[in-house]
C-alpha cells in the first residue's frame, strides 16, 4: 500500500463490505477494505448450506461459493485489502476521516473522504433471558456452534437443546443431526418461529426435530460441563406458567435468540441509531445522519437474505465513491401502524435517480396483502405479497425517476401502507 489517503474506506469484509468495495472501486474511487479476520467473506465462510445467491446470481450457492464470487470480482479492481486488521479509532476533522488501524505490523493511520460501515451484526446471548444457574461449558450461541462444526471440524454437542428459533439455530439443528448429535428440541418463547417457514420445514420437520413454541429455558445445571436445563411454558406475555417446568438432560444449550447490528463505530462518531432496527438511521443512498458515513447490510438492519445485504452494500459503496460534502434535503418515509420499520428512513431529494428497494417488516402475520407507497396521497409503487411474517424482511421496488415529477420537498408525506388484496396474491415472497 503506497498511499494512506483514500476516497473510500470500507470497514468489514463480509458480503456487504465486499459489494461496497467492488462498487466504489469500479466507479473509479481509491478504496481500502479493512477486515479483522484472516480471510474475506465474513459469516459466509462458515455457512456451508445452500440457499445463497438465488436472487442475485440466479444460482443456488453455499455461503463460501457466494463469497468467492464477490472476492473474485474484488480481485479485478484496484482496491487495497488489509486482513487481520482492526479499526481502533475513527475521528472526523475538516471533512476527512482519520482511522487508526492495528495489525501485526503495528499501528497505521489512514485518511478517507468517506467511510462505509459493513461490520455486520452480533448474536444476542443468554443474558437477554436471565437464565439462572452456574456457568458450565456447553452453553454457546448458534453461530459459535456453527463455527466449531463447519470450520474447526469439532462436534460441540452430543445431546443438544436449542433455545430460540432464528434461522441459524434451525440450520444448526439440522447440521448437528447430520453429524450424529441428538437435538432434543427447539424451544421458542414466542408464539411463532422467528426464522423462515422454509427452514422450519427443511431443518426441523424433515428431520423430526420437535419445535416447542411458547417455551423458554430458565435454568442450567452442571459442574465443568452442562448436565441439564430447566424448561417452562410461557403465556403470551412471556410470563412463566407455574407447574409447567420440565428438566431435560443434555450436554449443550445452543442459543439462537436473535441478532443486533454492530454499532461500535457508529456510536463513536455520534451516528443516530434507530430504536426500531437497532442500526443507524440512513437515507436511500445509505448515508447516515453524519455526512460521509455510510452503512449497509446487517450493520443497518437484520436482513433475511445475503442477496439483500449485498444489494445494500453495492448502493452504499457507489454512493460513498460519489460523495461530496454539503447540505442534504431529506424527506422522511413513514409507515402505517402495520409495519415494524422501513429502511431506508429518508429520501435524499437531491439524489432522486435510478431504482431502490425499501426494506420492511410487518408487525403481524398477514395473508394476501398489497403494500403501496404514497407521496402526498399519490400512489407511486405497489407490490402484492401472499404472506407477510414479522421475522422475515420483505422489500418493495421504488423507481426514483418516476417520482421526480411529484415536486418532492422536505415537507412531502411519503408513506407505506398495507391493504388486503381482493384476490390471492400471485407474486412470491422475496425472503423464501
C-alpha positions as CSV (number, residue, x, y, z in Angstrom):
1,X,0.0,0.0,0.0
2,X,1.7,3.2,-1.2
3,X,-0.9,5.7,0.0
4,X,-2.5,6.5,3.3
5,X,-5.3,8.6,1.8
6,X,-8.3,7.1,0.1
7,X,-11.6,8.2,-1.3
8,X,-13.4,5.4,0.5
9,X,-12.5,3.1,3.4
10,X,-14.8,0.1,3.8
11,X,-14.8,-1.5,7.3
12,X,-15.8,-5.2,7.1
13,X,-15.1,-7.8,4.5
14,X,-18.4,-9.8,4.6
15,X,-21.0,-9.7,1.8
16,X,-21.9,-6.1,2.3
17,X,-18.3,-4.9,2.6
18,X,-17.2,-6.9,-0.5
19,X,-20.0,-5.4,-2.6
20,X,-19.3,-1.9,-1.4
21,X,-15.6,-2.1,-2.2
22,X,-16.3,-3.6,-5.6
23,X,-18.8,-0.9,-6.5
24,X,-16.7,2.0,-5.2
25,X,-13.5,0.8,-6.9
26,X,-15.3,0.1,-10.2
27,X,-16.6,3.7,-10.1
28,X,-13.1,5.0,-10.1
29,X,-12.6,5.7,-6.3
30,X,-9.4,4.7,-4.4
31,X,-10.6,2.1,-1.9
32,X,-9.2,0.4,1.2
33,X,-11.1,-2.6,2.6
34,X,-10.3,-3.4,6.2
35,X,-11.1,-6.9,7.6
36,X,-10.3,-8.1,11.1
37,X,-10.2,-11.8,10.1
38,X,-7.6,-13.7,8.1
39,X,-9.9,-14.3,5.2
40,X,-12.6,-12.3,3.4
41,X,-16.2,-13.5,3.4
42,X,-17.5,-12.7,6.9
43,X,-20.0,-15.1,8.3
44,X,-20.4,-16.7,4.8
45,X,-17.2,-18.7,5.4
46,X,-19.0,-21.0,7.9
47,X,-22.4,-21.2,6.1
48,X,-21.8,-24.4,4.1
49,X,-25.6,-24.9,3.5
50,X,-27.1,-23.7,0.2
51,X,-29.8,-21.1,-0.4
52,X,-27.5,-18.1,-1.2
53,X,-27.4,-16.2,-4.5
54,X,-30.8,-17.2,-5.8
55,X,-31.9,-13.6,-6.4
56,X,-28.6,-12.0,-7.2
57,X,-26.9,-14.7,-9.3
58,X,-29.8,-16.9,-10.2
59,X,-27.8,-19.8,-8.7
60,X,-28.3,-21.8,-5.5
61,X,-25.0,-21.4,-3.8
62,X,-23.4,-22.2,-0.5
63,X,-22.0,-19.4,1.7
64,X,-18.4,-19.9,0.6
65,X,-19.4,-20.1,-3.0
66,X,-21.3,-16.9,-2.8
67,X,-18.4,-15.1,-1.1
68,X,-16.0,-16.5,-3.7
69,X,-17.9,-14.7,-6.5
70,X,-17.5,-11.4,-4.8
71,X,-13.9,-12.0,-3.8
72,X,-13.1,-12.7,-7.5
73,X,-14.8,-9.5,-8.5
74,X,-12.8,-7.6,-5.9
75,X,-9.5,-9.0,-7.2
76,X,-10.3,-7.5,-10.6
77,X,-10.4,-4.0,-9.1
78,X,-7.7,-1.7,-7.8
79,X,-8.9,-1.8,-4.2
80,X,-6.4,-2.4,-1.4
81,X,-7.2,-5.0,1.2
82,X,-5.8,-5.2,4.8
83,X,-6.6,-8.5,6.5
84,X,-6.2,-9.3,10.3
85,X,-6.5,-5.6,10.8
86,X,-8.7,-3.9,13.4
87,X,-10.1,-0.3,13.3
88,X,-9.4,1.0,16.8
89,X,-10.5,4.6,16.3
90,X,-12.3,6.8,13.8
91,X,-12.5,10.6,14.0
92,X,-13.6,13.3,11.6
93,X,-11.8,16.6,11.1
94,X,-12.3,19.2,8.3
95,X,-14.4,16.8,6.2
96,X,-11.9,14.0,6.4
97,X,-12.0,10.8,8.4
98,X,-8.9,9.7,10.2
99,X,-8.8,6.0,11.0
100,X,-6.3,4.3,13.3
101,X,-5.7,0.7,12.3
102,X,-3.9,-2.1,14.3
103,X,-2.4,-5.3,12.9
104,X,0.7,-7.4,13.4
105,X,2.9,-4.7,11.9
106,X,1.8,-2.1,14.4
107,X,-0.4,1.0,14.1
108,X,-1.3,2.7,10.9
109,X,-3.3,5.8,10.3
110,X,-5.2,6.4,7.0
111,X,-7.4,9.2,5.8
112,X,-10.6,8.9,3.9
113,X,-13.1,11.2,2.3
114,X,-15.9,8.8,3.2
115,X,-16.3,5.5,5.1
116,X,-18.6,2.6,4.7
117,X,-19.5,0.6,7.8
118,X,-20.1,-3.0,6.9
119,X,-19.3,-4.7,10.2
120,X,-22.4,-6.8,10.3
121,X,-24.2,-7.9,13.4
122,X,-23.8,-9.8,16.7
123,X,-25.6,-12.6,18.3
124,X,-27.7,-12.0,21.4
125,X,-26.6,-14.0,24.4
126,X,-28.1,-15.8,27.4
127,X,-28.0,-12.6,29.4
128,X,-31.0,-11.4,27.4
129,X,-33.1,-14.2,29.0
130,X,-31.6,-14.0,32.5
131,X,-31.0,-17.8,32.7
132,X,-30.2,-18.9,36.2
133,X,-27.7,-21.4,37.5
134,X,-23.9,-21.9,37.2
135,X,-21.9,-21.3,34.0
136,X,-20.7,-24.7,32.8
137,X,-19.1,-25.4,29.5
138,X,-21.7,-26.3,26.8
139,X,-23.6,-23.0,26.7
140,X,-22.9,-21.4,23.3
141,X,-24.5,-19.3,20.6
142,X,-25.7,-20.9,17.3
143,X,-23.0,-19.0,15.4
144,X,-20.3,-20.3,17.7
145,X,-21.7,-23.9,17.3
146,X,-21.7,-23.4,13.5
147,X,-18.0,-22.3,13.6
148,X,-17.0,-25.3,15.7
149,X,-18.8,-27.7,13.4
150,X,-18.2,-26.3,9.9
151,X,-14.8,-24.6,10.2
152,X,-12.9,-26.4,13.0
153,X,-14.5,-29.8,12.4
154,X,-15.3,-30.3,16.0
155,X,-18.7,-31.5,17.2
156,X,-19.8,-29.2,20.1
157,X,-22.7,-31.3,21.3
158,X,-24.0,-34.8,21.6
159,X,-27.3,-34.1,23.3
160,X,-28.4,-30.5,22.5
161,X,-31.3,-28.2,23.4
162,X,-31.7,-25.2,21.3
163,X,-33.3,-22.0,22.7
164,X,-34.8,-19.8,20.1
165,X,-35.9,-20.5,16.5
166,X,-33.9,-17.9,14.4
167,X,-32.6,-19.2,11.1
168,X,-29.1,-20.1,12.4
169,X,-30.5,-22.1,15.2
170,X,-32.7,-24.2,13.0
171,X,-29.9,-24.7,10.5
172,X,-27.7,-25.9,13.3
173,X,-30.4,-28.3,14.5
174,X,-30.2,-30.0,11.1
175,X,-26.4,-29.7,10.9
176,X,-25.9,-31.3,14.3
177,X,-28.3,-34.1,13.5
178,X,-26.5,-34.9,10.3
179,X,-23.2,-35.1,12.3
180,X,-24.8,-37.7,14.6
181,X,-25.8,-35.5,17.5
182,X,-29.2,-35.7,19.1
183,X,-31.2,-32.5,19.1
184,X,-33.8,-32.9,21.8
185,X,-35.9,-29.9,20.8
186,X,-36.0,-26.3,19.7
187,X,-37.7,-24.1,22.3
188,X,-39.1,-20.8,21.3
189,X,-40.6,-18.3,23.8
190,X,-42.8,-16.5,21.1
191,X,-46.0,-17.9,19.6
192,X,-44.4,-18.4,16.2
193,X,-41.0,-19.4,14.8
194,X,-38.6,-16.5,14.5
195,X,-37.0,-17.8,11.3
196,X,-38.3,-18.5,7.8
197,X,-41.0,-21.1,7.3
198,X,-38.8,-22.8,4.7
199,X,-36.2,-23.5,7.5
200,X,-38.9,-24.8,9.8
201,X,-39.8,-27.4,7.1
202,X,-36.4,-28.2,5.8
203,X,-34.4,-28.1,9.0
204,X,-36.9,-29.3,11.7
205,X,-39.9,-31.1,10.2
206,X,-37.8,-33.1,7.6
207,X,-35.5,-34.3,10.4
208,X,-38.3,-34.9,13.0
209,X,-36.8,-32.3,15.4
210,X,-39.6,-31.0,17.7
211,X,-40.3,-27.3,17.8
212,X,-41.9,-26.1,21.1
213,X,-43.3,-22.6,20.8
214,X,-44.2,-20.6,24.0
215,X,-41.4,-22.3,25.9
216,X,-38.2,-21.0,27.4
217,X,-35.2,-22.2,29.3
218,X,-35.0,-20.7,32.8
219,X,-32.0,-22.6,34.4
220,X,-28.9,-24.5,33.6
221,X,-27.2,-27.1,35.8
222,X,-23.8,-28.7,35.7
223,X,-20.3,-28.6,37.0
224,X,-17.5,-28.3,34.5
225,X,-20.0,-29.4,31.7
226,X,-23.7,-28.8,31.3
227,X,-25.8,-31.7,32.5
228,X,-29.4,-30.4,32.3
229,X,-31.7,-27.4,31.6
230,X,-35.0,-26.4,33.1
231,X,-37.8,-25.5,30.6
232,X,-41.0,-23.7,31.3
233,X,-44.1,-22.9,29.3
234,X,-44.8,-19.2,29.0
235,X,-48.0,-17.2,28.3
236,X,-48.4,-14.6,25.5
237,X,-46.8,-12.0,27.8
238,X,-43.8,-14.3,28.3
239,X,-44.7,-14.9,32.0
240,X,-43.8,-18.3,33.3
241,X,-46.6,-20.8,33.8
242,X,-46.1,-22.3,37.2
243,X,-46.2,-26.1,37.3
244,X,-45.2,-26.5,33.7
245,X,-41.5,-26.9,34.4
246,X,-39.6,-29.8,32.8
247,X,-35.9,-30.8,33.3
248,X,-34.1,-32.1,30.2
249,X,-30.8,-34.0,30.4
250,X,-28.4,-32.6,27.8
251,X,-24.7,-31.6,27.4
252,X,-25.2,-28.4,25.4
253,X,-27.6,-25.4,25.3
254,X,-27.4,-23.6,21.9
255,X,-28.7,-20.0,21.9
256,X,-30.5,-18.7,18.8
257,X,-32.2,-15.7,20.2
258,X,-31.6,-13.1,17.6
259,X,-29.1,-10.7,16.1
260,X,-28.3,-7.0,16.7
261,X,-26.4,-4.6,14.4
262,X,-22.8,-3.9,15.5
263,X,-22.8,-0.2,16.4
264,X,-19.4,0.4,18.0
265,X,-18.1,2.6,15.2
266,X,-21.3,4.5,14.5
267,X,-21.6,5.2,18.2
268,X,-18.1,6.6,18.3
269,X,-19.0,9.0,15.5
270,X,-22.2,10.1,17.1
271,X,-24.4,8.5,14.4
272,X,-28.1,8.4,15.4
273,X,-29.4,4.9,15.9
274,X,-32.9,3.8,15.1
275,X,-34.9,2.3,18.0
276,X,-36.8,0.2,15.5
277,X,-33.9,-1.5,13.7
278,X,-31.0,-1.1,16.2
279,X,-28.9,0.2,13.3
280,X,-28.0,3.7,12.1
281,X,-30.7,5.9,10.5
282,X,-29.9,6.4,6.8
283,X,-31.2,7.9,3.6
284,X,-31.7,6.0,0.4
285,X,-28.1,6.4,-0.6
286,X,-27.3,4.6,2.7
287,X,-25.6,7.7,4.1
288,X,-26.3,8.0,7.8
289,X,-27.2,11.3,9.5
290,X,-23.4,12.1,9.8
291,X,-22.1,13.3,6.4
292,X,-19.7,10.9,4.8
293,X,-20.6,7.9,6.9
294,X,-22.4,5.2,5.0
295,X,-23.8,2.0,6.4
296,X,-25.0,-1.2,4.8
297,X,-26.0,-4.8,5.3
298,X,-26.7,-6.1,8.7
299,X,-25.0,-3.1,10.2
300,X,-28.1,-1.2,9.2
301,X,-30.8,-3.7,9.9
302,X,-31.0,-7.5,10.1
303,X,-31.7,-8.9,6.6
304,X,-33.2,-12.2,5.8
305,X,-31.0,-12.8,2.7
306,X,-27.4,-12.3,1.9
307,X,-28.5,-11.2,-1.5
308,X,-30.2,-8.2,0.1
309,X,-27.1,-7.5,2.2
310,X,-25.0,-7.3,-1.0
311,X,-27.5,-5.1,-2.7
312,X,-27.3,-2.5,0.0
313,X,-23.5,-2.8,0.1
314,X,-23.4,-2.1,-3.7
315,X,-25.6,1.0,-3.2
316,X,-23.6,2.3,-0.2
317,X,-20.2,1.7,-2.0
318,X,-21.3,3.6,-5.1
319,X,-22.8,6.4,-3.1
320,X,-19.6,6.7,-1.0
321,X,-17.5,6.9,-4.1
322,X,-19.6,9.8,-5.4
323,X,-19.9,11.5,-2.1
324,X,-19.4,15.3,-2.0
325,X,-19.9,17.1,1.3
326,X,-22.8,19.6,1.5
327,X,-26.2,20.1,3.0
328,X,-28.9,17.4,2.3
329,X,-32.6,17.9,1.8
330,X,-34.3,14.9,3.3
331,X,-37.9,13.7,3.1
332,X,-39.0,11.2,5.8
333,X,-40.5,7.8,4.8
334,X,-43.3,7.0,7.2
335,X,-45.2,3.8,7.7
336,X,-48.7,2.9,8.9
337,X,-49.1,1.0,12.2
338,X,-49.0,-2.3,10.3
339,X,-45.2,-2.1,9.9
340,X,-42.4,-2.6,12.3
341,X,-40.0,-0.5,10.3
342,X,-38.8,0.6,6.9
343,X,-35.2,1.0,5.7
344,X,-34.0,3.5,4.5
345,X,-35.8,6.1,6.6
346,X,-35.3,9.1,4.3
347,X,-35.1,10.0,0.6
348,X,-32.4,12.5,-0.4
349,X,-34.3,14.9,-2.6
350,X,-31.1,15.9,-4.4
351,X,-30.3,12.3,-5.4
352,X,-33.5,11.1,-7.0
353,X,-32.4,8.8,-9.8
354,X,-32.4,5.1,-10.5
355,X,-34.3,2.4,-8.6
356,X,-34.0,1.5,-4.9
357,X,-35.6,-1.1,-2.6
358,X,-37.4,-0.2,0.6
359,X,-36.9,-3.0,3.1
360,X,-39.6,-3.5,5.7
361,X,-41.0,-5.9,8.3
362,X,-44.7,-6.4,9.1
363,X,-45.9,-6.1,12.7
364,X,-48.3,-9.1,12.4
365,X,-48.7,-12.2,10.2
366,X,-50.7,-11.1,7.2
367,X,-52.0,-13.1,4.2
368,X,-52.8,-11.8,0.7
369,X,-51.6,-8.3,1.2
370,X,-50.6,-5.4,-1.1
371,X,-48.1,-2.8,0.1
372,X,-48.3,0.6,-1.5
373,X,-46.1,3.7,-1.5
374,X,-47.8,7.1,-1.5
375,X,-46.3,10.5,-1.9
376,X,-48.6,13.3,-0.9
377,X,-51.6,11.0,-1.5
378,X,-50.4,9.8,-4.9
379,X,-49.6,6.1,-5.3
380,X,-46.1,5.7,-6.8
381,X,-45.5,1.9,-6.2
382,X,-47.2,-1.3,-5.2
383,X,-46.4,-4.9,-4.7
384,X,-48.5,-7.9,-3.8
385,X,-47.4,-10.5,-1.2
386,X,-49.1,-13.8,-0.5
387,X,-47.7,-13.9,3.1
388,X,-46.0,-11.4,5.4
389,X,-44.4,-12.5,8.7
390,X,-42.6,-10.4,11.3
391,X,-39.4,-12.5,11.3
392,X,-38.9,-12.1,7.5
393,X,-37.6,-9.0,5.8
394,X,-39.5,-8.0,2.6
395,X,-38.9,-5.3,0.1
396,X,-40.7,-3.1,-2.5
397,X,-39.1,-1.5,-5.5
398,X,-39.3,2.2,-5.9
399,X,-38.4,3.9,-9.2
400,X,-37.0,7.3,-8.2
401,X,-37.0,8.6,-11.8
402,X,-40.8,8.4,-11.8
403,X,-41.3,10.5,-8.6
404,X,-39.2,13.5,-9.7
405,X,-42.3,14.9,-11.3
406,X,-44.1,14.9,-7.9
407,X,-42.2,18.0,-6.8
408,X,-40.9,16.3,-3.7
409,X,-40.0,18.6,-0.8
410,X,-38.8,18.1,2.7
411,X,-42.5,18.6,3.8
412,X,-43.8,15.9,1.4
413,X,-45.6,13.0,3.1
414,X,-44.1,9.7,2.0
415,X,-45.9,6.6,3.4
416,X,-46.0,2.9,3.2
417,X,-49.5,1.4,3.6
418,X,-50.8,-2.1,3.7
419,X,-54.1,-3.3,2.3
420,X,-55.9,-6.6,1.8
421,X,-55.9,-7.9,-1.8
422,X,-59.2,-8.7,-3.3
423,X,-57.9,-12.0,-4.7
424,X,-55.0,-14.2,-3.5
425,X,-51.6,-12.6,-4.4
426,X,-49.8,-14.2,-7.4
427,X,-46.4,-12.7,-6.5
428,X,-44.0,-14.8,-4.5
429,X,-42.2,-13.6,-1.3
430,X,-38.7,-12.3,-1.7
431,X,-37.5,-13.9,1.5
432,X,-38.2,-17.6,0.7
